[in-house]
Amino acid sequence: MLGKFHLKSRKRRTKEKHERLFDDNRKVLIHQTCDDIENESLQFRKDVEEEILWIAEKIPLANFTEYGNNLFQVKMLQKKNQSLQTEVDHQEMRNNVDEQTRIVDDVRKPSLDETQR
């Protein structure tokens, strides 16, 4: 009889230890996930700000309306225009803004499981 009680008590203590370890691991994982999300969000905001600055820098060049007074000026303006078009075509967005926006929105929306608790 004492052996069964001891065995049940030991099983119960082992189960409690496993539950505590699981809870501790879950808390650490949640903390790491929150940190990762915060870092991604910060990087997203930095990337968007850089893109806005890049666009603001290029807008005056794109809106330039001078045509040139001689053949040399026309050729120079055509080269500048071609350079600008190439730069715009090859502008590497550090992050796909639409995709990143969806990710940030998904993170901010509570999951179905969380709302049912």
Backbone as a printed PyTorch tensor [residue, N CA C, xyz], in Angstrom:
tensor([[[  0.8290,  -1.1960,   0.0000],
         [  0.0000,   0.0000,   0.0000],
         [  0.8750,   1.2620,   0.0000]],

        [[  1.8920,   1.2470,   0.8530],
         [  2.7840,   2.3950,   0.9390],
         [  3.5410,   2.5920,  -0.3770]],

        [[  3.8700,   1.4940,  -1.0640],
         [  4.5670,   1.5590,  -2.3480],
         [  3.7160,   2.2350,  -3.4130]],

        [[  2.4030,   1.9310,  -3.4420],
         [  1.5140,   2.5480,  -4.4330],
         [  1.3890,   4.0410,  -4.1720]],

        [[  1.2730,   4.4110,  -2.8760],
         [  1.1650,   5.8300,  -2.5240],
         [  2.4320,   6.5750,  -2.9260]],

        [[  3.5910,   5.9510,  -2.6330],
         [  4.8710,   6.5610,  -2.9760],
         [  4.9960,   6.7230,  -4.4950]],

        [[  4.5670,   5.7160,  -5.2450],
         [  4.6330,   5.7610,  -6.7010],
         [  3.7200,   6.8600,  -7.2570]],

        [[  2.4920,   6.9540,  -6.7210],
         [  1.5570,   7.9900,  -7.1670],
         [  2.0980,   9.3820,  -6.8330]],

        [[  2.6630,   9.5190,  -5.6450],
         [  3.2250,  10.7950,  -5.2280],
         [  4.3930,  11.1880,  -6.1290]],

        [[  5.2100,  10.2300,  -6.4510],
         [  6.3620,  10.4930,  -7.3180],
         [  5.9020,  10.8870,  -8.7230]],

        [[  4.8790,  10.1940,  -9.2450],
         [  4.3310,  10.5180, -10.5590],
         [  3.7550,  11.9300, -10.5690]],

        [[  3.0450,  12.2580,  -9.4880],
         [  2.4430,  13.5830,  -9.3890],
         [  3.5240,  14.6590,  -9.3690]],

        [[  4.6010,  14.4570,  -8.5770],
         [  5.6940,  15.4260,  -8.5150],
         [  6.3970,  15.5570,  -9.8620]],

        [[  6.5950,  14.4310, -10.5310],
         [  7.2200,  14.4570, -11.8490],
         [  6.3500,  15.2220, -12.8390]],

        [[  5.0540,  14.9830, -12.7980],
         [  4.1320,  15.6870, -13.6830],
         [  4.1570,  17.1880, -13.3950]],

        [[  4.1790,  17.5720, -12.1320],
         [  4.2350,  18.9880, -11.7610],
         [  5.5310,  19.6300, -12.2460]],

        [[  6.6460,  18.9190, -12.1280],
         [  7.9230,  19.4490, -12.6170],
         [  7.8770,  19.6580, -14.1230]],

        [[  7.3200,  18.6890, -14.8430],
         [  7.2110,  18.8100, -16.2970],
         [  6.3190,  19.9890, -16.6800]],

        [[  5.2190,  20.1670, -15.9410],
         [  4.3200,  21.2870, -16.2290],
         [  5.0150,  22.6250, -15.9750]],

        [[  5.7900,  22.7170, -14.8830],
         [  6.5270,  23.9460, -14.5970],
         [  7.5620,  24.2260, -15.6790]],

        [[  8.2850,  23.1750, -16.0820],
         [  9.2710,  23.3480, -17.1460],
         [  8.6010,  23.7780, -18.4500]],

        [[  7.4620,  23.1590, -18.7610],
         [  6.7280,  23.5210, -19.9660],
         [  6.2850,  24.9730, -19.8960]],

        [[  5.7430,  25.3980, -18.7570],
         [  5.3080,  26.7850, -18.5950],
         [  6.4860,  27.7510, -18.7210]],

        [[  7.6170,  27.4020, -18.1010],
         [  8.8050,  28.2520, -18.1930],
         [  9.2870,  28.3560, -19.6450]],

        [[  9.3300,  27.2300, -20.3370],
         [  9.7520,  27.2380, -21.7410],
         [  8.7820,  28.0410, -22.6040]],

        [[  7.5000,  27.9080, -22.3310],
         [  6.4910,  28.6500, -23.0810],
         [  6.6720,  30.1540, -22.8670]],

        [[  6.9300,  30.5600, -21.6260],
         [  7.1390,  31.9750, -21.3290],
         [  8.3710,  32.5120, -22.0570]],

        [[  9.4500,  31.7390, -22.0650],
         [ 10.6740,  32.1550, -22.7570],
         [ 10.4050,  32.2720, -24.2540]],

        [[  9.6980,  31.3010, -24.8070],
         [  9.3900,  31.3260, -26.2340],
         [  8.5200,  32.5300, -26.5890]],

        [[  7.5360,  32.8330, -25.7720],
         [  6.6760,  33.9900, -26.0100],
         [  7.5010,  35.2720, -25.9510]],

        [[  8.3910,  35.3720, -24.9740],
         [  9.2450,  36.5570, -24.8440],
         [ 10.1350,  36.7190, -26.0740]],

        [[ 10.7420,  35.6030, -26.5200],
         [ 11.6000,  35.6660, -27.7080],
         [ 10.7870,  36.0550, -28.9370]],

        [[  9.5920,  35.5100, -29.0610],
         [  8.7360,  35.8290, -30.2050],
         [  8.3670,  37.3060, -30.1940]],

        [[  8.0360,  37.8310, -29.0310],
         [  7.7080,  39.2570, -28.9300],
         [  8.9080,  40.1130, -29.3080]],

        [[ 10.0930,  39.7250, -28.8690],
         [ 11.3080,  40.4680, -29.2280],
         [ 11.5440,  40.4250, -30.7340]],

        [[ 11.3530,  39.2380, -31.3220],
         [ 11.5320,  39.1020, -32.7700],
         [ 10.5480,  39.9790, -33.5270]],

        [[  9.3070,  39.9810, -33.0910],
         [  8.2790,  40.7960, -33.7410],
         [  8.6090,  42.2730, -33.6110]],

        [[  9.0570,  42.6610, -32.4400],
         [  9.4250,  44.0640, -32.2170],
         [ 10.5940,  44.4630, -33.1120]],

        [[ 11.5850,  43.5900, -33.2310],
         [ 12.7380,  43.8810, -34.0860],
         [ 12.3290,  43.9660, -35.5540]],

        [[ 11.4660,  43.0460, -35.9940],
         [ 10.9950,  43.0820, -37.3780],
         [ 10.1910,  44.3480, -37.6450]],

        [[  9.3850,  44.7400, -36.6930],
         [  8.5780,  45.9430, -36.8390],
         [  9.4760,  47.1780, -36.9290]],

        [[ 10.4900,  47.2320, -36.0970],
         [ 11.4320,  48.3550, -36.1240],
         [ 12.1710,  48.3950, -37.4610]],

        [[ 12.6250,  47.2470, -37.9320],
         [ 13.3290,  47.1900, -39.2090],
         [ 12.3990,  47.6010, -40.3450]],

        [[ 11.1570,  47.1780, -40.2760],
         [ 10.1690,  47.5550, -41.2940],
         [ 10.0100,  49.0710, -41.3420]],

        [[  9.8540,  49.6950, -40.1740],
         [  9.6980,  51.1490, -40.1340],
         [ 10.9340,  51.8600, -40.6920]],

        [[ 12.1280,  51.3510, -40.3740],
         [ 13.3590,  51.9420, -40.9090],
         [ 13.4020,  51.8150, -42.4280]],

        [[ 13.0400,  50.6380, -42.9410],
         [ 13.0590,  50.4200, -44.3810],
         [ 12.0700,  51.3270, -45.0930]],

        [[ 10.8910,  51.4870, -44.5310],
         [  9.8920,  52.3650, -45.1340],
         [ 10.3990,  53.8090, -45.1320]],

        [[ 11.0020,  54.2280, -44.0340],
         [ 11.5380,  55.5910, -43.9520],
         [ 12.6350,  55.8080, -44.9990]],

        [[ 13.4980,  54.8170, -45.1840],
         [ 14.5510,  54.9300, -46.1980],
         [ 13.9520,  55.0330, -47.5950]],

        [[ 12.9200,  54.2520, -47.8580],
         [ 12.2690,  54.3060, -49.1660],
         [ 11.6190,  55.6710, -49.3880]],

        [[ 10.9930,  56.2030, -48.3600],
         [ 10.3570,  57.5300, -48.4670],
         [ 11.4130,  58.5850, -48.7630]],

        [[ 12.5530,  58.5160, -48.0830],
         [ 13.6310,  59.4790, -48.3280],
         [ 14.1920,  59.3390, -49.7530]],

        [[ 14.3510,  58.1000, -50.2090],
         [ 14.8580,  57.8610, -51.5480],
         [ 13.8930,  58.4460, -52.5840]],

        [[ 12.6020,  58.2110, -52.3840],
         [ 11.5910,  58.7400, -53.3100],
         [ 11.6070,  60.2680, -53.2940]],

        [[ 11.6840,  60.8550, -52.1020],
         [ 11.7130,  62.3180, -51.9980],
         [ 12.9380,  62.8950, -52.7080]],

        [[ 14.0310,  62.1680, -52.6910],
         [ 15.2550,  62.6120, -53.3670],
         [ 15.1050,  62.5440, -54.8920]],

        [[ 14.3540,  61.5540, -55.3770],
         [ 14.2430,  61.3400, -56.8230],
         [ 13.0880,  62.1000, -57.4680]],

        [[ 12.1150,  62.5370, -56.7110],
         [ 10.9510,  63.2560, -57.2600],
         [ 11.3700,  64.4950, -58.0540]],

        [[ 12.2510,  65.3520, -57.5300],
         [ 12.6360,  66.5350, -58.3140],
         [ 13.2790,  66.1580, -59.6600]],

        [[ 14.0570,  65.0890, -59.6790],
         [ 14.6790,  64.6610, -60.9360],
         [ 13.6190,  64.1610, -61.9190]],

        [[ 12.6170,  63.4670, -61.4000],
         [ 11.5610,  62.9370, -62.2640],
         [ 10.6610,  64.0460, -62.7880]],

        [[ 10.5000,  65.1160, -62.0400],
         [  9.6150,  66.2180, -62.4400],
         [ 10.3380,  67.2960, -63.2400]],

        [[ 11.6110,  67.1080, -63.5070],
         [ 12.4090,  68.0860, -64.2360],
         [ 11.8370,  68.2460, -65.6430]],

        [[ 11.5210,  69.4730, -66.0590],
         [ 10.8340,  69.6940, -67.3390],
         [ 11.6640,  70.4390, -68.3700]],

        [[ 12.9140,  70.7190, -68.0850],
         [ 13.7450,  71.4280, -69.0570],
         [ 14.0750,  70.5010, -70.2250]],

        [[ 14.0610,  71.0260, -71.4230],
         [ 14.3010,  70.2220, -72.6200],
         [ 15.6860,  70.4380, -73.2140]],

        [[ 16.3310,  71.4960, -72.8640],
         [ 17.6450,  71.8060, -73.4080],
         [ 17.5440,  72.7690, -74.5700]],

        [[ 18.6080,  73.5730, -74.7250],
         [ 18.6200,  74.5930, -75.7780],
         [ 19.4370,  74.1850, -76.9930]],

        [[ 20.2380,  73.1590, -76.8560],
         [ 21.0430,  72.7060, -77.9850],
         [ 21.1790,  71.1880, -77.9200]],

        [[ 21.7560,  70.6340, -78.9420],
         [ 21.8650,  69.1740, -79.0470],
         [ 22.6400,  68.5750, -77.8770]],

        [[ 23.6970,  69.2450, -77.4590],
         [ 24.5050,  68.7360, -76.3430],
         [ 23.6690,  68.6480, -75.0610]],

        [[ 22.9280,  69.7180, -74.7460],
         [ 22.0880,  69.7120, -73.5360],
         [ 20.9940,  68.6430, -73.6240]],

        [[ 20.4170,  68.4920, -74.8010],
         [ 19.3790,  67.4660, -74.9940],
         [ 19.9620,  66.0780, -74.7240]],

        [[ 21.1370,  65.8050, -75.2920],
         [ 21.7880,  64.5010, -75.0750],
         [ 22.1210,  64.2830, -73.5940]],

        [[ 22.5930,  65.3210, -72.9180],
         [ 22.9080,  65.2150, -71.4820],
         [ 21.6450,  64.9260, -70.6750]],

        [[ 20.5740,  65.6200, -70.9980],
         [ 19.3110,  65.3940, -70.2860],
         [ 18.7610,  63.9920, -70.5740]],

        [[ 18.9340,  63.5130, -71.8130],
         [ 18.5020,  62.1490, -72.1270],
         [ 19.2990,  61.1280, -71.3200]],

        [[ 20.6060,  61.3480, -71.1930],
         [ 21.4500,  60.4420, -70.3980],
         [ 21.0250,  60.4680, -68.9290]],

        [[ 20.7510,  61.6590, -68.4000],
         [ 20.3020,  61.7660, -67.0040],
         [ 18.9730,  61.0510, -66.8190]],

        [[ 18.0880,  61.2450, -67.8020],
         [ 16.7850,  60.5830, -67.7230],
         [ 16.9520,  59.0660, -67.7730]],

        [[ 17.7970,  58.5810, -68.6600],
         [ 18.0380,  57.1380, -68.7680],
         [ 18.6500,  56.6020, -67.4740]],

        [[ 19.5800,  57.3480, -66.8980],
         [ 20.1870,  56.9330, -65.6240],
         [ 19.1400,  56.8500, -64.5160]],

        [[ 18.2670,  57.8470, -64.4830],
         [ 17.2070,  57.8460, -63.4780],
         [ 16.2590,  56.6700, -63.6850]],

        [[ 15.8840,  56.4120, -64.9520],
         [ 14.9980,  55.2730, -65.2200],
         [ 15.6460,  53.9610, -64.8010]],

        [[ 16.9200,  53.8050, -65.1060],
         [ 17.6430,  52.5900, -64.7180],
         [ 17.7020,  52.4580, -63.2020]],

        [[ 17.9900,  53.5510, -62.5480],
         [ 18.0670,  53.5260, -61.0770],
         [ 16.7220,  53.1770, -60.4650]],

        [[ 15.6580,  53.7440, -61.0040],
         [ 14.3170,  53.4430, -60.4870],
         [ 13.9640,  51.9900, -60.7580]],

        [[ 14.2810,  51.5110, -61.9680],
         [ 13.9760,  50.1190, -62.3110],
         [ 14.7370,  49.1360, -61.4210]],

        [[ 15.9330,  49.5050, -61.0350],
         [ 16.7690,  48.5980, -60.2420],
         [ 16.7740,  48.9250, -58.7510]],

        [[ 15.9350,  49.8550, -58.3670],
         [ 15.8710,  50.1940, -56.9400],
         [ 15.4440,  48.9500, -56.1790]],

        [[ 16.2990,  48.5060, -55.3090],
         [ 16.0050,  47.3140, -54.5220],
         [ 15.2890,  47.7390, -53.2580]],

        [[ 14.0390,  47.3770, -53.1840],
         [ 13.3350,  47.6400, -51.9310],
         [ 13.8230,  46.6120, -50.9320]],

        [[ 14.2700,  47.0810, -49.8000],
         [ 14.8310,  46.1660, -48.8160],
         [ 13.8010,  45.1740, -48.3130]],

        [[ 12.5640,  45.5750, -48.3200],
         [ 11.4740,  44.6710, -47.9420],
         [ 10.3050,  44.9470, -48.8620]],

        [[  9.5720,  43.9110, -49.1600],
         [  8.3550,  44.0960, -49.9240],
         [  7.3400,  44.7200, -48.9780]],

        [[  7.0090,  45.9790, -49.1950],
         [  6.2060,  46.7450, -48.2460],
         [  4.8320,  46.1090, -48.0440]],

        [[  4.1950,  45.6640, -49.1230],
         [  2.8740,  45.0510, -48.9780],
         [  2.9320,  43.8040, -48.1060]],

        [[  3.9210,  42.9640, -48.3560],
         [  4.0540,  41.7350, -47.5810],
         [  4.3500,  42.0450, -46.1160]],

        [[  5.2480,  42.9970, -45.8820],
         [  5.5950,  43.3590, -44.5110],
         [  4.3980,  43.9660, -43.7860]],

        [[  3.6020,  44.7510, -44.5000],
         [  2.4200,  45.3390, -43.8820],
         [  1.4480,  44.2490, -43.4510]],

        [[  1.2610,  43.2500, -44.3080],
         [  0.3730,  42.1360, -43.9410],
         [  0.9070,  41.3840, -42.7240]],

        [[  2.2050,  41.1880, -42.6590],
         [  2.7960,  40.4800, -41.5180],
         [  2.5620,  41.2610, -40.2330]],

        [[  2.8080,  42.5670, -40.2760],
         [  2.6100,  43.4050, -39.0900],
         [  1.1390,  43.3850, -38.6840]],

        [[  0.2300,  43.4790, -39.6580],
         [ -1.2050,  43.4310, -39.3440],
         [ -1.5920,  42.0970, -38.7310]],

        [[ -1.0510,  41.0040, -39.2760],
         [ -1.3610,  39.6770, -38.7370],
         [ -0.8920,  39.5490, -37.2970]],

        [[  0.2570,  40.1290, -37.0000],
         [  0.7920,  40.0550, -35.6350],
         [ -0.0910,  40.8540, -34.6800]],

        [[ -0.5820,  41.9910, -35.1460],
         [ -1.3850,  42.8500, -34.2760],
         [ -2.7880,  42.3050, -34.0420]],

        [[ -3.3140,  41.5320, -34.9930],
         [ -4.6460,  40.9630, -34.8310],
         [ -4.5490,  39.7740, -33.8890]],

        [[ -5.4110,  39.7180, -32.8920],
         [ -5.3560,  38.5450, -32.0030],
         [ -5.8150,  37.3140, -32.7700]],

        [[ -5.1690,  36.2140, -32.4730],
         [ -5.5530,  34.9740, -33.1390],
         [ -6.8960,  34.5030, -32.6110]],

        [[ -7.5270,  33.5990, -33.3200],
         [ -8.8310,  33.0900, -32.9390],
         [ -8.7630,  32.4200, -31.5780]],

        [[ -7.6900,  31.6870, -31.3140],
         [ -7.5340,  31.0140, -30.0220],
         [ -7.4880,  32.0060, -28.8740]],

        [[ -6.7900,  33.1340, -29.0620],
         [ -6.6470,  34.1140, -27.9970],
         [ -7.9700,  34.7990, -27.6940]],

        [[ -8.7800,  35.0320, -28.7130],
         [-10.0490,  35.7310, -28.4860],
         [-11.0780,  34.8170, -27.8240]],

        [[-10.9140,  33.5170, -27.9560],
         [-11.8620,  32.5820, -27.3590],
         [-11.5350,  32.2690, -25.9120]],

        [[-10.3760,  32.6730, -25.4500],
         [ -9.9790,  32.3500, -24.0620],
         [-10.7320,  33.1750, -23.0530]]])
